[in-house]
Amino acid sequence: MKSQILLNNDYLPFELQEHLKKLVSYYNHERYHEALNNLTPADLFYGQGEKILELRETIKRNTLAMRCLLYTSDAADE
């Protein structure tokens, strides 16, 4: 957080406060954390972690199945 603050030139106290609010919001609600299975802290705090991981797994399985079908149909065309 300190390194991010030092990158900006905040000349007035309210500019620094706004920058800190944005930084904390980004960190908690938008930035995925590898240590949290690529979830945001807000996802875990609000209890959505398992639901998101299940949805990702479903998407992954469907994508792999679709690729398999495309591969087998391309191989059959040759």
N, C-alpha and C positions, 0 to 999 in steps of 0.2 A: 504494500500500500504506500509505503514511504517513497519508493522509487517512482511510482505513478504520480504522486503529488509533486515531486521534485521536477518532473518533466514539464509541468505547466507553470506558467507565470501568472499567478493569482496576485493581483495588486491590492485588492480590497478584501476584508474579512468575509463578506457575503459571497464573493466569488469562490473563495476556498470552501466555504460551507456547501455551496451548490455542487462544486466539484466532488467533494466527499460524499454527498448524497448520491450522486450519479455513480460513483465508483462502488459504493456499498451495494446499491441496487443491482448493478451489473454483476458483481461478485456473487450475490445471493440468488439472483433470479435468471441470469442469462448464461453465465460461465459454467461450462460442464467441468466437473472435477473428476479426474481419473481415480482418485482414492475413493470416490463415492459411486463407482461403477458408471462413470460418465453421466451422472445426474447432477442437478443443481442442489445446493443446500435447501432451497425453498421446496423442491420436489419432495425431499425427505421430511422436511418439517411438516408439510401439509398432508403427508401420508400417501403420496402419489407414486412413490418409488417403484413398488412392485407392479402396479398397473402399467407404468411406462416401460419397465423391463419386459413384461409379458407382451406388450404391443410390439416392441422392437423384435422380440423373438418370433412373433407371428409374421411380421414383415420379412424377416430374414428367411424363414422357412418358405414363404410364398415366392420370394424372389429366386431362391435356389431351385424350387420346383419349376418355375417358369423358365429358368435358364436350362434346366435339364430337358424340358420339352422342346425348347428351341434347338438345343444341341442334337437331340435324337432326330428331330424332323429334318434338320440340315444334313445329318449323316445319311438319312434314308433317301434324300433327294439326289445324293451323289451316286 
